[in-house]
Amino acid sequence: MSEADGHFTLLPDLAVRPLGGAVIWANDEFFAEKENLISPGVPEYRPSTFGHRGQVYDGWETRRRRGMPGDDAAVVRLGVPGVVRGIVVDTAWFRGNYPPAVSVAALEVEGYPTAESLAGRTDWTTLIDRAPIAGDARNPFPVDSEERWTHVKLTLHPDGGVARLRVHGEGRPDPALLGLGPLDLAALENGALVLDCSNRFYSSPNQLLYPGSARCMGDGWETARRRDDGNDWVRIRLAGPGLIRLAEIDTSYFLGNSPGSARLSGRTNDGTDVELLPRTELLPDTRHRFPIAPMAASVEEVRLDIYPDGGLARLRLYGELGA
């Protein structure tokens, strides 16, 4: 099943910190910091670990409101603005102190407004109406909206703790920033999307399309060891139909588990398959850069085959948008 057709949690988390997400405002973070909401990885917990303000939690936790009117809220700037397909409110380890209900709203704004100006706006669009949630659980909510958003606001009714907020969707770049010159057609922030892959045993293929350099082996895509005669692969929808000029296949941090070789092919909008890079040997822990021969037609989708299996840190496909 492809990611486009499968459960929304297979789509990238547009709010996660490695993609540039930021928790820019919260009305209260007395017990645990708001920034934990978008940390990568699963929440951690060490029992009987107390600071000056109580048990230390790997999440965001507000104080007890004690009958005070209103609710607590936090505003997250998405690292990659886009269409939201689903949201997970994860209350891991919060058992007697989770909010009984939450709601989520979204906003699209241009430029770089201040946190205070966003928090005070009244034109937020509801993505998840007030809904009950469970403690110490991943609470998933599908979202039915085709609009592009830049910020989301999580509201706790009335207070409590949330470990992680995951905002799964598809990147939609600012149209004003496209067409200004060469760009990475395979970047999530430019609108690329993983459609399918053969295996995601160790890590998600979405990380291939993250910005910046990988920080460790776990910050890439790695498959299980194959015990057959096949090979692993990943399919990617590009930011738009384009002409690829340069491919970068990065095996950084993959030493004894990098692929032995790779092949890159593309598909035009009429369904024609074209070879972009023939099967080529790869080295461990190396950023490989390969020029792509001039293309006769734009491709809208690419397939990267690795032989036979292994891990990659990043894939970059530099070029121009074309017809």
ABEGO torsion letter per residue (X at the ends): XBAAABBAAABBBAABAAAGBBBABBABAAABBAAAAABBEBBBBBBGBBBAAEBBBBBBBBBBAGGBBEBBBBBBBBABBEBBABBBBBABGBAAABBABBBBBBBBBBEBBBAAAAAABAABBBABBBBBBBBGBBBBBBBBBABBBABBBBBBOABEBBABBBBBBBBBBBAAABGAEBBBAABAAAGBBBABBABAAABBAAAAABBEBBABAAABBBBBBBABABBBBBBBBBAEBBBBABBBBBABGBAAABBABBBBBBBBAAGBBBBABBBBBBBBGBBBBBBBBBBABBBABBBBBBOABEBBABBBBBBBBBX
